Amino acid sequence: MKLTIFGLSITSSWGNGHATTFRALCQALHRRGHRITFFEHNLEWYQNNRDLPHPPYCDVKVFENWNEILPTVRAELRDSDITLVGSYFPDGIAALEEVLSSSVPVKAFYDIDTPVTVRSLKEHGRADYLLKQHLPELDIYFSFTGGPMLKRLEEELGAPFAVPLYCSVDPEKHRELSPDARFACDLSYMGTYAPDRQSKIDELLCSPARRLPRSKFIVAGPQYPAGVEWPANVERIIHLDPRHHAALYSSSRITLNVTRREMVLAGYSPSVRLFEAAACAAAMVSDNWPGLETFLAPGREILLPMGSDDVVRYLRDYDVAELRRIGRAARERVLASHTSDVRAREFEQAVEIAMSSISAKALSTM
């Protein structure tokens, strides 16, 4: 099939989780024989930090102005079997208007920020990249959030077919490696700064760091304010290139997962870091949220601390063998259920269901 995608970014992973998600999915779909064109607005903060300017598995069209790229967009749509508009695509509303008025057989939206989108649609009838009135016209609403949110999308907002398409991991890029001295530490955390995550980072990383001054901690990610006070034994890495992610996870005795507030409230919203760390056999500690147990088994595949005391206990009392057992159990689970190839098959299955539904409706009107 020919797939056209309008997404926030695939060329730059700087400060966003969209790029790694699109990369894993597109690469897997390409391996399965599909052709992909990806449209990306040339945003300033990505153009200066492009770690994959030319993905070999899709044709990327980076543009400056929507009206100028529109003839190319229309040409691609005429040749497409499926079109996917992603959340936070800067020209999302214009792109959806174009897609929904086109003859593309299957029209889909991919929401990598579902709880945020749904709140905006309920409160204002729109998000910056999507209008509430668009939902009934879509054939598929792919969602990063599963569980009860899917029913809300269909029953309250009119999406005809809402289906989870969680983030995934590429096991070729995220795998267990030998420890790298550059990233050796007792506890690591990787993520862009978010105000609603910082209190948990303070509790689950900074507080243990102060109590264990001889242990080493690493926080990797951009946009943290200068006013954040890090303990002396916390090393800061402003941006870690994706090619080093596996090395960080494989070199950490434990790695921390912290979830955005909107995702916690919605539940069933695993982050890409959760699967990437697990694929590297990293022993993880995480905040808890509804549905987490459907992805990783608490106590056996992931550790869920009640607070800083538990994190200190893990660091002091769990030996290497126990942490390795937890990490490898998580790895086994993720490789069975959450790889990019699994997601590509789930994508294809959803498209087949949508096409069958479209065909049935067409027959019923004849």
C-alpha positions as CSV (number, residue, x, y, z in Angstrom):
1,M,0.0,0.0,0.0
2,K,1.0,3.6,-0.4
3,L,0.8,5.5,2.9
4,T,1.1,9.3,3.3
5,I,1.8,10.7,6.8
6,F,1.6,14.2,8.1
7,G,3.5,14.2,11.4
8,L,5.2,16.5,13.9
9,S,8.7,15.1,13.1
10,I,10.5,12.0,12.0
11,T,13.9,13.7,11.3
12,S,14.5,15.1,14.8
13,S,14.0,13.3,18.2
14,W,14.9,16.5,20.0
15,G,12.4,17.2,22.8
16,N,9.7,15.0,21.5
17,G,8.6,11.3,21.5
18,H,6.9,11.5,18.1
19,A,10.0,10.9,16.0
20,T,11.0,7.6,17.5
21,T,7.4,6.4,17.3
22,F,7.1,7.3,13.6
23,R,10.6,5.9,12.9
24,A,9.8,2.5,14.4
25,L,6.4,2.2,12.7
26,C,7.5,3.4,9.3
27,Q,10.5,1.2,9.2
28,A,8.4,-1.9,10.1
29,L,5.8,-1.0,7.5
30,H,8.6,-0.5,4.9
31,R,9.9,-3.9,5.7
32,R,6.5,-5.3,5.0
33,G,6.5,-3.8,1.5
34,H,4.6,-0.5,1.9
35,R,5.6,2.8,0.4
36,I,5.6,5.8,2.7
37,T,5.8,9.6,2.2
38,F,6.2,11.7,5.3
39,F,5.4,15.5,5.4
40,E,7.1,17.5,8.1
41,H,6.9,21.3,8.8
42,N,10.4,22.7,9.1
43,L,10.2,23.9,12.7
44,E,13.2,25.9,14.0
45,W,13.9,23.7,17.1
46,Y,14.0,20.6,14.9
47,Q,15.9,21.9,11.9
48,N,18.8,22.7,14.3
49,N,18.8,19.2,15.8
50,R,18.2,16.7,13.1
51,D,19.6,13.3,14.0
52,L,18.0,11.4,11.1
53,P,17.5,13.9,8.2
54,H,17.0,11.2,5.6
55,P,15.3,8.0,6.8
56,P,16.0,5.2,4.3
57,Y,12.5,3.7,4.7
58,C,10.4,6.7,3.7
59,D,10.4,9.7,1.4
60,V,10.5,12.8,3.7
61,K,9.2,16.1,2.4
62,V,10.3,18.9,4.8
63,F,8.5,22.1,3.9
64,E,8.4,25.8,5.0
65,N,4.9,26.8,4.0
66,W,1.7,24.8,3.8
67,N,0.3,26.6,0.8
68,E,3.5,26.2,-1.1
69,I,3.6,22.4,-0.5
70,L,-0.1,22.0,-1.2
71,P,0.3,20.9,-4.9
72,T,2.7,18.2,-3.8
73,V,0.4,17.1,-1.0
74,R,-2.5,16.8,-3.5
75,A,-0.4,14.7,-5.9
76,E,0.6,12.4,-3.1
77,L,-3.0,12.0,-1.9
78,R,-4.1,11.0,-5.4
79,D,-1.7,8.1,-5.2
80,S,-2.3,7.1,-1.6
81,D,-4.2,4.1,-0.2
82,I,-4.0,5.4,3.4
83,T,-3.4,8.8,4.8
84,L,-2.5,9.4,8.4
85,V,-2.5,12.9,10.1
86,G,-0.6,12.9,13.5
87,S,-1.3,15.0,16.6
88,Y,0.6,18.2,16.9
89,F,1.3,18.4,13.2
90,P,1.5,22.2,12.9
91,D,-0.8,22.3,9.8
92,G,-3.1,19.5,11.1
93,I,-6.4,21.2,10.6
94,A,-5.5,22.2,7.0
95,A,-4.1,18.8,6.3
96,L,-7.3,17.1,7.6
97,E,-9.5,19.3,5.5
98,E,-7.5,18.3,2.5
99,V,-7.4,14.6,3.4
100,L,-11.1,14.4,4.2
101,S,-12.1,16.1,0.9
102,S,-9.8,13.7,-1.1
103,S,-10.5,10.3,-2.6
104,V,-8.0,8.5,-0.4
105,P,-9.7,5.1,0.5
106,V,-8.7,5.1,4.2
107,K,-8.4,8.3,6.2
108,A,-6.9,8.1,9.7
109,F,-5.7,10.2,12.5
110,Y,-2.9,9.1,14.8
111,D,-3.1,10.6,18.3
112,I,0.2,10.4,20.2
113,D,-1.3,12.7,22.8
114,T,-4.8,11.4,23.2
115,P,-5.7,12.6,26.7
116,V,-4.6,16.1,25.9
117,T,-6.5,16.1,22.6
118,V,-9.7,14.7,24.2
119,R,-9.7,17.3,26.9
120,S,-9.3,20.1,24.3
121,L,-12.1,18.6,22.1
122,K,-14.5,18.3,25.1
123,E,-13.7,21.8,26.4
124,H,-13.3,23.8,23.2
125,G,-14.5,21.6,20.3
126,R,-11.0,21.7,18.8
127,A,-7.3,21.2,19.4
128,D,-4.6,23.1,17.5
129,Y,-4.4,20.2,15.0
130,L,-7.9,18.7,15.0
131,L,-11.5,19.8,15.0
132,K,-14.3,17.8,16.8
133,Q,-16.2,17.8,13.5
134,H,-13.4,15.9,11.8
135,L,-13.9,12.8,14.0
136,P,-17.0,11.3,12.4
137,E,-15.4,11.7,8.9
138,L,-12.4,9.6,9.8
139,D,-12.2,5.9,9.0
140,I,-9.8,5.1,11.9
141,Y,-8.7,7.0,15.0
142,F,-5.4,5.4,16.1
143,S,-4.8,6.2,19.8
144,F,-1.7,6.1,22.0
145,T,-4.2,5.5,24.8
146,G,-6.3,2.4,25.1
147,G,-8.8,1.3,27.8
148,P,-11.9,3.4,28.5
149,M,-10.6,6.3,26.3
150,L,-11.5,4.4,23.2
151,K,-15.1,4.2,24.2
152,R,-15.1,8.0,24.9
153,L,-13.7,8.7,21.4
154,E,-16.5,6.7,19.8
155,E,-19.5,7.4,22.0
156,E,-18.8,11.0,23.1
157,L,-16.9,12.4,20.2
158,G,-18.2,10.4,17.2
159,A,-15.1,8.6,16.0
160,P,-16.5,5.6,14.0
161,F,-13.5,3.3,14.8
162,A,-11.1,4.0,17.6
163,V,-8.3,1.5,18.1
164,P,-5.1,1.5,20.1
165,L,-1.8,1.9,18.3
166,Y,0.6,2.1,21.2
167,C,4.2,3.2,20.8
168,S,6.7,0.4,20.1
169,V,10.3,-0.5,20.1
170,D,12.7,-1.5,17.4
171,P,14.7,-4.5,18.9
172,E,17.6,-3.9,16.5
173,K,18.1,-0.4,18.0
174,H,17.1,-1.2,21.6
175,R,18.7,-4.3,22.9
176,E,20.8,-5.4,25.9
177,L,24.4,-4.2,25.5
178,S,27.6,-4.5,27.5
179,P,27.8,-1.7,30.1
180,D,29.4,1.5,28.8
181,A,31.6,3.4,31.3
182,R,30.3,6.7,30.0
183,F,26.8,5.9,31.2
184,A,27.4,3.7,34.2
185,C,25.2,4.7,37.0
186,D,22.9,3.4,39.8
187,L,19.7,5.2,38.6
188,S,19.0,7.0,35.3
189,Y,16.1,8.9,33.9
190,M,15.6,10.1,30.3
191,G,12.9,12.5,29.3
192,T,12.2,16.1,28.3
193,Y,11.3,18.5,31.1
194,A,7.6,18.7,31.9
195,P,6.3,20.6,35.0
196,D,3.8,17.9,35.9
197,R,6.6,15.3,36.0
198,Q,9.1,17.2,38.0
199,S,7.7,16.5,41.4
200,K,7.9,12.8,40.8
201,I,11.5,13.1,39.6
202,D,12.3,15.0,42.7
203,E,10.8,12.3,44.9
204,L,11.9,9.2,43.0
205,L,15.4,10.4,41.8
206,C,16.6,13.5,43.6
207,S,15.6,12.5,47.1
208,P,17.3,9.1,46.8
209,A,20.4,10.8,45.3
210,R,20.7,13.0,48.4
211,R,20.3,10.1,50.7
212,L,22.9,8.0,48.7
213,P,25.7,10.5,48.1
214,R,28.1,7.8,46.9
215,S,25.7,6.5,44.2
216,K,25.7,8.0,40.7
217,F,22.5,9.3,39.0
218,I,22.0,10.5,35.4
219,V,19.1,12.7,34.1
220,A,19.1,13.0,30.2
221,G,16.8,15.4,28.4
222,P,16.4,19.0,27.3
223,Q,14.4,22.0,28.5
224,Y,15.0,21.8,32.2
225,P,14.9,25.2,33.8
226,A,18.1,26.6,35.2
227,G,16.4,26.9,38.6
228,V,16.1,23.1,39.1
229,E,18.5,22.2,41.9
230,W,20.1,18.8,41.1
231,P,22.1,17.0,43.9
232,A,25.8,16.9,43.3
233,N,25.8,13.2,42.3
234,V,23.3,13.8,39.5
235,E,24.9,14.1,36.1
236,R,22.9,16.1,33.5
237,I,23.0,15.2,29.8
238,I,21.1,17.9,27.9
239,H,20.3,15.7,24.8
240,L,21.2,12.1,24.3
241,D,21.3,11.0,20.7
242,P,19.0,8.0,20.1
243,R,21.9,5.9,19.1
244,H,23.1,6.1,22.7
245,H,19.8,5.3,24.4
246,A,20.4,1.5,24.6
247,A,23.8,2.1,26.1
248,L,22.4,4.3,28.8
249,Y,19.7,1.8,29.7
250,S,22.1,-1.1,29.6
251,S,24.6,0.7,31.8
252,S,22.1,1.7,34.5
253,R,21.5,-0.6,37.5
254,I,17.9,0.8,37.5
255,T,16.2,3.3,35.2
256,L,13.2,5.4,36.1
257,N,10.0,5.9,34.2
258,V,7.7,8.9,35.0
259,T,4.4,9.6,33.2
260,R,2.7,12.9,32.3
261,R,-0.3,13.8,34.5
262,E,-2.8,13.6,31.6
263,M,-1.6,10.1,30.7
264,V,-1.8,9.0,34.3
265,L,-5.3,10.2,34.7
266,A,-6.4,8.5,31.4
267,G,-4.4,5.3,32.1
268,Y,-3.4,2.7,29.5
269,S,-0.9,5.2,28.1
270,P,2.6,3.6,28.0
271,S,5.4,5.8,26.9
272,V,7.9,4.8,24.3
273,R,10.7,5.0,26.9
274,L,8.9,2.2,28.9
275,F,9.2,-0.2,26.0
276,E,12.7,1.0,24.9
277,A,14.2,0.5,28.4
278,A,12.5,-2.9,28.7
279,A,13.9,-4.0,25.4
280,C,17.4,-3.2,26.7
281,A,16.7,-5.5,29.7
282,A,16.8,-2.5,32.1
283,A,15.3,-3.0,35.5
284,M,12.7,-0.2,35.8
285,V,11.0,1.6,38.6
286,S,7.9,3.6,37.6
287,D,5.1,5.6,38.8
288,N,1.8,3.7,38.7
289,W,-1.3,4.3,36.6
290,P,-4.4,2.4,35.6
291,G,-3.7,-0.3,33.1
292,L,0.1,-0.5,33.7
293,E,-0.3,-4.2,34.7
294,T,-1.6,-5.0,31.2
295,F,1.8,-4.1,29.8
296,L,4.3,-5.2,32.5
297,A,3.7,-7.3,35.6
298,P,4.4,-5.4,38.8
299,G,7.1,-6.9,41.0
300,R,8.1,-9.4,38.3
301,E,8.7,-7.2,35.2
302,I,8.7,-3.7,36.7
303,L,9.0,-2.1,40.2
304,L,6.4,0.3,41.5
305,P,7.7,2.3,44.4
306,M,5.3,4.0,46.9
307,G,7.9,6.7,47.4
308,S,11.6,7.5,47.8
309,D,12.1,5.0,50.6
310,D,11.3,2.1,48.2
311,V,13.7,3.5,45.6
312,V,16.5,3.7,48.2
313,R,15.6,0.1,49.2
314,Y,15.9,-1.1,45.6
315,L,19.3,0.5,45.2
316,R,20.6,-0.7,48.5
317,D,19.1,-4.2,48.8
318,Y,18.6,-5.6,45.3
319,D,21.6,-7.3,43.9
320,V,22.7,-7.5,40.3
321,A,21.2,-10.9,39.7
322,E,17.7,-9.8,41.0
323,L,17.7,-6.6,38.9
324,R,18.9,-8.5,35.8
325,R,16.1,-11.0,36.3
326,I,13.5,-8.2,36.4
327,G,14.9,-6.5,33.4
328,R,15.1,-9.6,31.3
329,A,11.6,-10.6,32.2
330,A,10.4,-7.2,31.0
331,R,12.5,-7.6,27.8
332,E,10.8,-11.0,27.1
333,R,7.4,-9.5,27.5
334,V,8.0,-6.4,25.3
335,L,9.7,-8.4,22.5
336,A,6.6,-10.6,22.4
337,S,4.0,-7.9,22.3
338,H,5.3,-4.4,21.7
339,T,7.9,-4.4,18.8
340,S,7.5,-2.3,15.8
341,D,6.7,-5.4,13.7
342,V,3.8,-6.2,16.0
343,R,2.5,-2.6,15.7
344,A,2.8,-2.8,11.9
345,R,0.6,-5.9,11.8
346,E,-1.9,-4.2,14.2
347,F,-1.9,-1.2,11.8
348,E,-2.6,-3.4,8.8
349,Q,-5.4,-5.3,10.7
350,A,-7.1,-2.0,11.6
351,V,-6.9,-0.9,8.0
352,E,-8.4,-4.2,6.8
353,I,-11.3,-3.8,9.2
354,A,-11.9,-0.2,8.1
355,M,-11.8,-1.1,4.4
356,S,-14.3,-3.9,5.0
357,S,-16.6,-1.5,6.8
358,I,-16.2,1.1,4.0
359,S,-17.1,-1.6,1.4
360,A,-20.1,-2.8,3.4
361,K,-21.5,0.8,3.7
362,A,-20.9,1.3,-0.1
363,L,-22.9,-1.9,-0.9
364,S,-25.7,-0.9,1.5
365,T,-26.3,2.3,-0.4
366,M,-26.4,0.7,-3.9
